[in-house]
Amino acid sequence: MNTDKIYAESIAKEYAPKDNSKIVALRKLDKKAKMPATVFTYTFGIISALVFGTGMCFAMQVIGSGIAGMLLGIVVGIIGMIGCGVNYPIYKKMIENGKKKYAFEIVELAREISEGK
């Protein structure tokens, strides 16, 4: 079994022009179902991590000083940790809702493609 040949064929298939518009439509529908959840998750995760980091800076007194700054940092850090913790369950729920929304169209199109070949 020649792995170089298999690899070359997979790369060539990726760059070959797509003559079947149904496959392109299926990919677009799949992307349309998953994209909002992905964008939200990355954005919310980055913001939560920044909030957590800011809280750590306050708690370690890199920013601010005194006991009030430390307590503020602990509170802000906990809020950031909670945001990071709930990010994945929110993502799973959003993916599930996106798949439910486009499930009928995707299944019908996939069935047409598989029966047509």
C-alpha positions in Angstrom: 0.0 0.0 0.0 1.6 3.2 -1.2 0.7 6.0 1.4 2.3 8.7 -0.8 -0.1 7.9 -3.6 -3.1 7.9 -1.3 -2.0 11.2 0.2 -1.5 12.7 -3.3 -4.9 11.6 -4.4 -6.6 13.1 -1.3 -4.8 16.4 -1.9 -5.7 16.4 -5.6 -9.4 15.6 -4.8 -9.5 18.6 -2.4 -8.3 21.0 -5.2 -10.3 19.4 -8.0 -13.2 21.5 -9.3 -16.5 20.5 -7.7 -18.9 19.6 -10.5 -21.7 18.4 -8.2 -23.6 21.5 -6.9 -25.5 19.4 -4.4 -22.4 18.5 -2.5 -21.5 22.2 -2.4 -25.0 23.0 -1.2 -24.7 20.3 1.5 -21.4 21.7 2.8 -22.9 25.2 2.9 -25.9 24.0 4.8 -23.7 22.2 7.3 -21.6 25.3 7.7 -24.7 27.4 8.1 -25.9 25.1 10.9 -22.6 25.2 12.9 -21.2 28.6 12.3 -23.2 30.7 14.8 -22.3 28.4 17.6 -18.7 28.4 16.7 -18.5 32.2 16.4 -20.3 32.7 19.7 -18.2 30.1 21.5 -14.9 31.6 20.4 -16.0 35.1 21.2 -17.5 34.3 24.6 -14.5 32.1 25.5 -12.0 34.8 24.7 -13.9 37.4 26.7 -14.3 35.0 29.6 -10.6 34.3 29.6 -9.8 38.0 29.6 -12.1 38.6 32.5 -10.5 35.8 34.4 -7.1 37.2 33.7 -8.1 40.6 34.8 -9.4 39.2 38.0 -6.1 37.4 38.6 -4.2 40.7 38.0 -6.4 42.4 40.6 -6.1 39.5 43.1 -2.3 39.4 42.8 -2.2 43.2 43.0 -0.6 43.7 39.6 -3.4 46.1 39.0 -4.7 48.1 42.0 -3.7 47.6 45.6 -5.1 46.8 49.0 -7.6 44.4 50.3 -10.4 46.0 48.2 -8.5 45.3 45.0 -7.8 41.8 46.0 -11.5 41.1 46.8 -12.5 42.7 43.5 -10.0 40.5 41.7 -11.4 37.4 43.3 -15.0 38.3 42.3 -14.0 39.2 38.8 -11.9 36.1 38.5 -14.8 33.9 39.6 -17.1 35.5 37.1 -14.4 34.8 34.4 -14.1 31.1 35.6 -17.9 30.7 35.5 -17.9 32.1 31.9 -15.2 29.6 30.9 -17.0 26.8 32.6 -20.4 27.4 30.9 -18.9 28.0 27.5 -18.9 24.4 26.3 -22.4 23.5 27.5 -23.7 26.6 25.7 -21.8 25.5 22.6 -23.3 22.0 22.7 -26.8 23.5 23.1 -26.3 25.9 20.2 -25.0 23.2 17.9 -27.9 21.0 18.8 -30.4 23.8 18.0 -28.6 24.5 14.7 -28.7 20.9 13.7 -32.4 20.7 14.5 -33.1 23.8 12.4 -31.4 22.5 9.3 -31.8 18.7 9.8 -34.6 18.2 7.4 -32.9 20.0 4.5 -29.5 18.4 5.1 -30.9 14.9 5.4 -33.0 15.3 2.2 -30.1 16.7 0.3 -27.8 13.9 1.5 -30.4 11.3 0.6 -30.6 12.8 -3.0 -26.8 12.7 -3.3 -26.5 9.1 -2.1 -29.4 7.8 -4.2 -28.2 9.7 -7.3 -24.8 8.0 -7.3 
